[in-house]
Amino acid sequence: MLHTVLRRGVLGESVEQIQSDLIIPTGKRKGNSPSVASIYRALAEHEKAQAYPEAVDGTAEG
């Protein structure tokens, strides 16, 4: 789903436009569209992972 949001976002579509086309594949909300807030959270996590890959793969020293 994230790939779809990223791809369509580059084409100029808003999260609100994309949201209704997304379907949750598993779990309690299977078959429903994710909330706009959930999509924004996923985008934020993706951005964080891109900016700080060491925080995601566990190789950070500290």
C-alpha positions as CSV (number, residue, x, y, z in Angstrom):
1,M,0.0,0.0,0.0
2,L,2.8,2.4,0.9
3,H,4.3,2.0,-2.6
4,T,1.0,2.9,-4.2
5,V,0.7,6.0,-2.0
6,L,4.2,7.1,-2.8
7,R,3.8,6.5,-6.5
8,R,0.5,8.3,-6.8
9,G,1.6,11.1,-4.6
10,V,4.5,11.8,-7.0
11,L,1.8,12.1,-9.7
12,G,0.1,14.8,-7.7
13,E,-2.7,13.0,-6.0
14,S,-3.5,13.8,-2.4
15,V,-3.7,11.2,0.3
16,E,-7.4,11.8,0.5
17,Q,-7.8,10.9,-3.2
18,I,-5.7,7.8,-2.9
19,Q,-7.2,6.5,0.4
20,S,-10.5,5.2,-1.0
21,D,-8.7,3.1,-3.5
22,L,-6.6,1.3,-0.9
23,I,-7.9,-1.9,0.7
24,I,-6.5,-3.5,4.0
25,P,-5.6,-7.1,3.1
26,T,-5.6,-8.7,6.5
27,G,-6.7,-8.3,10.1
28,K,-9.7,-6.9,11.9
29,R,-10.3,-4.2,9.2
30,K,-9.7,-6.5,6.2
31,G,-11.5,-5.3,3.1
32,N,-11.8,-1.7,4.4
33,S,-9.8,1.4,3.4
34,P,-7.2,2.6,5.9
35,S,-7.8,5.9,7.6
36,V,-6.1,9.0,6.3
37,A,-4.3,9.3,9.6
38,S,-2.9,5.7,9.2
39,I,-1.6,6.6,5.8
40,Y,0.1,9.7,7.1
41,R,1.7,7.7,9.9
42,A,3.0,5.1,7.4
43,L,4.4,8.0,5.3
44,A,6.1,9.5,8.3
45,E,7.6,6.1,9.2
46,H,8.9,5.7,5.7
47,E,10.4,9.2,5.7
48,K,12.1,8.4,9.1
49,A,13.5,5.1,7.7
50,Q,14.9,6.9,4.7
51,A,16.5,9.6,6.8
52,Y,17.9,7.3,9.5
53,P,18.4,3.8,8.0
54,E,20.6,2.8,10.9
55,A,17.7,3.3,13.3
56,V,15.6,0.8,11.4
57,D,18.2,-1.9,10.8
58,G,19.5,-1.9,14.3
59,T,23.1,-1.1,13.5
60,A,23.1,2.2,15.4
61,E,25.9,2.5,18.0
62,G,25.2,4.3,21.1
